[in-house]
Amino acid sequence: MRLLATIALTLLRAKLRQSIVAAVGVMFSIAMFVTLLGFMNGLNILLDGLILNRTPHIRLYNELRPSQEQPVQLAYKDSAADKVPLHDFIRSIKPKDDLPRLRNATAIMEALEKDDRVLAVSPRLVAQVLFNVGTTDLNGQVSGVDVMKEVRYYMFQDYLVAGDPNDLATGNNTIVLGKGLADIMQAKLGDLVQVTTATGDRTMLRVVGYFQSGIADYDKVQCYANIKTVQKLLARPASYYTDINVKLHDLEDAPIMAKELAQRFHVQAMDIQTANAQFETGSDVRSIISYAVGVVLLIVAGFGIYNILNMMIYEKLDAIAILKATGFSGSDVRRIFLLLSIIIGLVGAAAGLVMGIILQHIIDNIPFVTAALPTVTTFPVDYSKRYYVIAVTFAMATTWVAGWFPARKASQVDPVEIIRGK
Amino acid sequence: MNVNGPALEVEKVNKSFHDPITVRVLKDVSMQLARGEFVSITGKSGCGKSTLLYILSTMDTDYEGELRIDGEATRKSSGERLARIRNEKIGFVFQFHYLLTEFSVLHNVMLPGLKLGAKSREEVEHHAIELLGDLGIADQALKGANQISGGQKQRVAIARALINDPLIIMGDEPTGNLDSRNSNIVFDIFRRIADEHKRSLLIVTHDEDFAKRTDRIVEMDDGRIMP
């Protein structure tokens, strides 16, 4: 085998320029593959994170639903549906005038805390409010949250463009305004804003920070306060919650677990996959396109290798004939040319990986500032080792196939034909 | 294996070319080559002498009949086995030298020896230098195969044929491209190989002076060996 490698290397040196061209083909395709996928997946992670970081894996809530029991049903409570002699057109019983409170929330939370699949449970109390600014009122939604849990599990601080989450957690009657809302209200940090609830209660809240999610409409409405402040605002007791957010260890458990929780606790349960199906679709499509481009590049590089080996074999027919005449078998000759191809592939792949990693770092350092993404300053790149492995594996497979056909042709060269042809 | 048996023997070898029409080029050819015998094959061009030689060399396997090299029947051997036989037992010198231009003279001589793998690299190299010295071209050993003269190239090719101490040296017009001075040098080398090293030589030639000086002349005409 060492002898065959020596012969392969000598042939390679004799055709150095063409071999380098072939290796450069592999190098560029590997570099582009790695760069493209790293960049594309970096973007995917960023864009998904925009929503997914802030979204609980399962959200438990109570939806406002129409009252099921109308007068007719009440009157014929015990009769079967087809025995009811009257047509039901009176729908006087309206949904209850109540916030969609989660009943028995404390017990549900306790049960969830004990579940092995659950990473964190955090309650929420969402209140619709009006912000009184001068003579006009602005619509708003205040989410009462467990601030420290939000920081720990939902990257709250990443979206806080000004202020300290601790002020929100410990302060009484404090609020973090959406950046868009704060701009309209011209509210500075430390200012007091007046809030009116749906029931007409008014409270003054102190601004301790700005929140920017990157979604402009959302930032014009959404505000955060700690949960006690919102309970006070609505004049509700301490166990009053509208949502329970659950973060799981494994995101994939969410759909099944959501169904299970909905049945067990008689609440609505929304899993992240159902709520954000479009994000996964987008990510998948972007990944497929990147892989397709990368694979096409590698195949083109494979054709380059195929061409150069074919040319080399035509130029080296004499050498092949004499090798066979002096005792090298067909499979020896095949191995020589296969080795040639693999050497070109390996050198190209190694150079391509280095170039790809350099390109990834260059992209990673290009400034990328957007109002939508307060924490992002440069283009995102995913340095996942997976892409390096896929690129090299595929490059080796391509060069092997590209080398195999010419190598087989070389192994079938009939030395008598070549030698007698002279 | 019989040490005193013939180095090579063929029995009733027939071969036809089928393109464009079927032509029988060898008709019931039988012959033997004893150990240490220096034989030349002569005949008009197209009489089948080269065709016979390539069958004897095991490179051409498309024939009918029996071929035994050193007592081993090769008719049904695999390609791998035939390559091994060529490597170990047959040294070939062609009309054209067929040196690998990418390699040095020394490396060209060494290649079949390295392929055989019977000796270490150092021993093969030593042997190759010895052979080149014998043939009077030791000083050219490190030159590229393209940097030496035609006569020298043919001597390198002979050294390459001898590297594995083969049982049989075959030559297809080995002096065909050489002037008379170089032809004589090559003949003298062959003579010495036969006499001193007891190798069998089987040389196809149309050079009558060359043929007359060999031990035996096998004359062919129209695919048959003339009695």
Boltz contact constraints between the chains, C-beta under 6 A:
constraints:
  - contact:
      token1: [A, 3]
      token2: [B, 114]
      max_distance: 6.0
  - contact:
      token1: [A, 10]
      token2: [B, 102]
      max_distance: 6.0
  - contact:
      token1: [A, 14]
      token2: [B, 102]
      max_distance: 6.0
  - contact:
      token1: [A, 319]
      token2: [B, 100]
      max_distance: 6.0
  - contact:
      token1: [A, 322]
      token2: [B, 98]
      max_distance: 6.0
  - contact:
      token1: [A, 325]
      token2: [B, 92]
      max_distance: 6.0
  - contact:
      token1: [A, 326]
      token2: [B, 112]
      max_distance: 6.0
  - contact:
      token1: [A, 327]
      token2: [B, 83]
      max_distance: 6.0
  - contact:
      token1: [A, 327]
      token2: [B, 86]
      max_distance: 6.0
  - contact:
      token1: [A, 327]
      token2: [B, 87]
      max_distance: 6.0
  - contact:
      token1: [A, 327]
      token2: [B, 112]
      max_distance: 6.0
  - contact:
      token1: [A, 327]
      token2: [B, 115]
      max_distance: 6.0
  - contact:
      token1: [A, 328]
      token2: [B, 115]
      max_distance: 6.0
  - contact:
      token1: [A, 329]
      token2: [B, 79]
      max_distance: 6.0
  - contact:
      token1: [A, 329]
      token2: [B, 80]
      max_distance: 6.0
  - contact:
      token1: [A, 329]
      token2: [B, 83]
      max_distance: 6.0
  - contact:
      token1: [A, 330]
      token2: [B, 79]
      max_distance: 6.0
  - contact:
      token1: [A, 415]
      token2: [B, 59]
      max_distance: 6.0
  - contact:
      token1: [A, 416]
      token2: [B, 54]
      max_distance: 6.0
  - contact:
      token1: [A, 416]
      token2: [B, 59]
      max_distance: 6.0
  - contact:
      token1: [A, 416]
      token2: [B, 60]
      max_distance: 6.0
  - contact:
      token1: [A, 419]
      token2: [B, 94]
      max_distance: 6.0
  - contact:
      token1: [A, 422]
      token2: [B, 96]
      max_distance: 6.0
